[in-house]
Amino acid sequence: SANETPKDSETVDILTEEESSSELSQSEWVEQNAPKSATYADDTLTTKYGTFKFKEATYKESLEGKPVVLVHFDYTNTTEENQNIEFLIWDYFDGVQIFENTTESVGSLMMLDDEEYYDEYQNTQVEINPGGTVPAAYGFVLKNASAPLTLNFKDENGSLIGTREYTLQ
C-alpha cells in the first residue's frame, strides 16, 4: 500500500558548506562573523559602530501632554564610515514601560527646532563623521507617568546585554 515504507531506500543528507557551519556553537559563530559584539557597562554602550556614554536625563512633556524622557549621551563614531545615531538607536535600544500586567513599547519624540536640546536631538538625525564625538539626546514618549522608562540594550543577535531605568522626576 502507499503507507508502506520502502525497505531499499536510503536517506543521504548532503550539506552545503554554509549549512555545515551551523555545527559551530553560537559563540564560535559570533566570533567568526561579527567583528565584536555590543556590550553595556559603566553607563556606556559599546557597539561595532561606536560608543554611547550616557549622561543625565531630562523629563518633559510632548506637545500632546505625554511624559517624555530625554536621554542624553555622547556618541563617538569608532568606524571608518559616517554613522546615523537614530538607526543605531533603533538597532540597539529597546525602550519599554513595564506595567503590572503588560510590557509596552514607547514612542520616539520628534523635536521642533525652537525646543531646548534641539541641537543634541539634531545630532541623532544627521551623519556623524568617522572619529567624531557629539553630544546627543533622544526622546522616548511614555504611555503615562505610572511606570519608569526601561531602556533595554541589545546586541547584534537581539540578546539583552544591559538595562538602564529612568524614573520620572
Secondary structure as UniProt FT lines:
FT   TURN            2..3
FT   HELIX           17..20
FT   HELIX           21..23
FT   HELIX           26..33
FT   STRAND          39..41
FT   TURN            42..43
FT   STRAND          44..47
FT   TURN            48..49
FT   STRAND          50..61
FT   TURN            63..64
FT   STRAND          67..76
FT   STRAND          83..84
FT   HELIX           85..92
FT   STRAND          93..98
FT   STRAND          103..105
FT   STRAND          107..108
FT   TURN            113..114
FT   TURN            116..117
FT   HELIX           118..122
FT   TURN            123..124
FT   STRAND          127..128
FT   TURN            130..131
FT   STRAND          133..141
FT   TURN            145..146
FT   STRAND          149..154
FT   TURN            156..157
FT   STRAND          160..166
//
